Amino acid sequence: MAAIDSRSGAARVGRHGSQAGRLLQFVKTEIFKISGMRCAGCAANVEKALRSVAGVVEVSVNAATGKAFCKFDPRQATADALAAAIRDAGYGIEKTAAAAAAQPWWRAPWLPVAAIVALIAAGWALHLEAVLIAATVLAVYPIVWNALKSLARRRLNAEVLVAVGVIASASIGQFLAAAEVALIMRLGELLETFTIERARRSIGSLMEHMPLMARIRRDSREEEVAVEQVRVGDLCVVRPGEKIPVDGVVESGQSSVNQAAVTGESVPADKDAGDEVFSGTLNVSGALVVRASRVAAESTLARIAALVEAAQQREAPIQRTLDRWAGWMVPLMITLSLLTLAFTHDVTRAITVLIVACPCALVLATPTAIVAAIARAAREGVLIKGGQYLEAAGRLKAVVFDKTGTLTRGEPSVTDVKQFCPEHSTAEMIALAAVAEKMSQHPLGRAVVEHAGGMQLTVPDPAAFEALHGEGVSARHDGHQILVGKRSLLERHDVTLNAGQGEHLDAHEAHGHTTLMVAHDGKVCGMICVTDEPRAQAADAVAELRRLGIEKVVMLTGDNPRVARSIATRLGIADVEANVMPEGKAARIESLREAHGAVAMVGDGVNDAPALAMADVGVAMGVSGTDAAHDAADIALIADDLSKVAFAVGLSRHTLRIIRQGLVFALLFNVAMISSAMHGVVSLIGGAIAHQISSLVVIVNAMRLLGYGKTRRQP
């Protein structure tokens, strides 16, 4: 059974949508696990083959992950047709993990390499040329076969260079050298595959946290069923030490839950009735009864794994540039080899130039680093949606924060109440405000209603309600008008504050309180102060961003200037803009880009969607259960943890540094080895060893990203 992952749904065209996507109302997605891809040239061959199939909308192929991501119109193409195109291009489709694990030992990929080693050792020790020829044929067969298929399609790649070099060595009687060169290439491929699999396993291990069985309660009985059989609305019983099988809400029970698998949080979170929990997280202490809201493939953990999988197929701009360069390097290297032969008349030197000239290390430098970085970020609850966003985050010059729900907890509470008129007691004034705010979805309105509930006040529904964007609410109750909101709301309704009321308002706003004025039938009757405290990590996150070299940190908010400045001062943010509407935030981001360069916007992913879309990198916080936030953001933070913003920026910058190291090393190494080969300093076998060493150095260096930030934050 081929390892093909199918998903389908309506095509959505966002700011990153394609023209082809606009033409289709329905597309299907296939992800193929491909064997035989060893370089960017291979990936380009597969991509070209898939694009030749009628009905294909979008294709992305990644040699580092060994996967092809293809969107197509099922009315014109089929998965079988796509698979056939891949095979016709000379590549295979790997079996599923379960099928691969069940295959017999004699199909193991290391076995041919072991046989080649044995034959070479026997041929060399016994001086048997026939055994060396057999070793050469066994070692070079797959390389030559793939090279011939490439030539048949008029394509030049690294395998063509190696095949020519090995055949040329054998043709001049150097069978031992030919066999050893081919062996080193095969061994190098095995080591590269093993190393890259570390990153693939890091991503695949996300789903290892998902339990296979769930204990559900139906008709007062408990029964164990497969996770796939759990339905939305089912009650799942989770005992201490068990993993939670579904996304849902705690119906009853109290416990601490280790959410590291999903959010990256190291400290278990306390859960009580009404709290949200996620599949794959570990119930540490008490028993919980969870009502399922998302199950199986719909769960947060499954969506994270799918998002990370898709993210690796989106190349960084630097990778696309290198892929184009690689297409020119093969014919250039063949030319250098021919020139070496022409000037030195030394066939061995010319062959050695071919061997060392393969640009494998160069084309592996970027994709392996991108794969490792995306995998590492996912383990920390940071979902980076593709290489282009990782690269953009590494080049950021300015970061813009929304205030409410981002820098602050987004859970304001009433901290002070002031009564102004004798007609209404304090309790009556709060009850009037709660009636007006009862239908509001604004956090400030909910804080007022919750405060009234805490005072056990009766809060009936208003007869009429209107939310006035950015100013407050207007409502009618028992034939009377109630206004709750900013001073500007009251003034617009011809309600004027006297000098004493204005002084109270100014004093509280100067201390960073959000003040809601309450008016009843045109008369000011009180003031309610609401405070939204900054998040615990906010000040440290801002300081860390500055340490990472971010030139400009800005707070944009719709709140009043005094409250905004008070919060900003506590967090160490000098640039503050208040009374900014959502459309104003997008315009401000554009001006920041012109003044400073690449800009990131950090918000909640819903109210800040225009600004997130306008920014070079949109970062949405706390999106574990929010589809809209996933769609709006380029980077999504599963938990409401601002330290992850700095982590993402630091990881991105470190990734660019690792990529530059790999590219510089690969270029300098290739130049040095080609020069040495042309001057006869490097032998044929030495060249083959050096070639593989260069690729492994680049890959191992990139894999260091899997450990980024585990012991300390990188600069």
Buried (B, 14 or more C-beta within 10 A) or exposed (E): EBBBBEEEEEBEEEEEEEEBBEEBEEBBBBBBBBBBBBBBBBBBBBBBBBEEBEBBBBBBBBBBBBBBBBBBBEEEBBBEBBBBBBBEBBBBBBBBEEEEEEEEEEEEEEEBBEBBBEBBEBBBEEEEEEBBBBBBBBBBEBBBBBBBBBBEEEBBBBBBBBBBBBBBBBEEEBBBBBBBBBBBBBBBBBBBBEBBEBBBEBBBBBBEBBBEBBBBBEEEEEEEBEBEBBEEEBBBBBEEEBBBBBBBBBBBBBBBBBBBBBBBBEEBBEBEEEBBBBBBBBBBBBBBBBBBBBBBEBBBBBBBBBBBBBBBBBBBEBBEEBBEEBBEBBEEBBEBBEEBBEEBEEBBBBBBBBBBBBBBBBBBBBBBBBBBBBBBBBBBBBBBBBBBBBBBBBBBBBBBBBBBBBBBBBEBBBBBBBBBBEEBEEBBBBBBBBBBBBBBEBBBBBBBBBBBEEEEBEBEEBEEBEBBEBBBBBBBBEEEBBBBBBBBBBEBBEBEBEEEBEEBBEEBBEEBBBBBBBBBEEEBBBBBBBBBBBBEBBBBBBBBBBEBEBEBBBBBBBBBEBBBBBBBEBBEBEEBBBBBEBEBBBBBBEEBBEEBBBBBBBBBBBBBBBBBBBBBBBBBBBBBBBEBBBBBBBBBBBBBBBBBBBBBBBBBBBBBBBBBBBBEBBBEBBEBBBEBBBEEBBBBBBBBBBBBBBBBBBBBBBBBBBEBBEEEBBE
